[in-house]
Amino acid sequence: MSFLWEGILAITWQQLVMYAVGGILIWVAIKKQYEPSLLLPMGFGAILVNLPGSNAINQTLQGVGEVNGIVTWLYDTGIAASEALPLLLFIGIGAMIDFGPLLSKPSMFLYGAAAQFGIFAALLIAVLLGFDLKDAASIGIIGAADGPTALLVSQVLKSNYIGAIAVAAYSYMALVPIVQPFAIKLVTTKKERSIRMPYESSSVSKRTRILFPIFVTIIVGLIAPSSASLVGFLMFGNLIRECGVLQSLSDTAQTTLTNLITLLLGITISFSMQAEAFVRPDTLFIMVIGLAAFVFDTIGGVLFAKFLNLFTKNKVNPMVGAAGISAFPMASRVVQKIAQEESPGNVILMHAAGANVAGQVASAIAGGLLINLVTSFM
């Protein structure tokens, strides 16, 4: 009992805060079912690494001395020393994506690009608040609405706030059904949200589906080499899906690989959630800036759609622009749900899905551009 009492007395108030943060993440994952495969291991890991003297961080072995604990080892090998875990996750994400709606209506690429506005708005806010450029860029990428991209960029730029950025990125991705309707209704009218868009289905040939990921990888690699890994692994996963001869590998990438990497990422990220590094005013600023980034993403996409409507005869429901964020497929489902509520029977899901998958590609390109921008100044 004395050892238990000594352990309790060793707990700091910052560690108590992290126990609360971990508990909230676990509750959200289980009760609300928001990104449970990541938020649950992140929440549990936040508690694990903040136990006084936890051997998950460091441990002493007889005859060897102090060595890295399992969480420190995972972090050093899977994140600090390489980009392996986030990039491997992109293979699984690519295998999940059907680019058919985008290939049927390539103009949706424009909405995917416009919805990245939040990245650069958040970067500017972070700089104005005093963060240095590498940290500001890492914070800005929260606006990509893509957890793996946010994690990869902050890792490559060696940000001091990887844990806070990961928590913000994945938490707000999970809260898209709450954040997006609020942002959409700020800048649209009921009439605009009720616009109906007939969908003319056009078949996309298998050849086109196979060539698309190859050509995108080549083009992006030539234009933005810093995006080659992000976009390339995403497109490789999609090629596995579309080639038609690797169905078992496609299924494995979508399920087993994605689940395993997500699980490991959740536990590994908790290394950056140690109380002394996490419970700081900077972390609160990052959470606020991250929320602003998501709001600006949505507003940027909506306003771009409204701008195009000034010059087109067939009006676009401006909510399609909001679906251009990278949170796939949640953003397109949210947009469809609002359209249905405003005008029963209004189906804009396929248009929204096209913008949504365009956002996946655009966010990866934006991440690479940020890396290139920052490294050119360092």
PyMOL commands that set and color helices and strands:
alter all, ss='L'
color gray80, all
select helices_A, chain A and resi 2-9+13-32+36-48+70-80+84-96+100-104+108-114+117-128+133-144+147-156+162-174+176-186+190-193+206-223+225-242+247-273+275-278+281-309+319-322+330-342+349-377
alter helices_A, ss='H'
color red, helices_A
select strands_A, chain A and resi 58-61+65-68
alter strands_A, ss='S'
color yellow, strands_A
deselect
rebuild
show_as cartoon
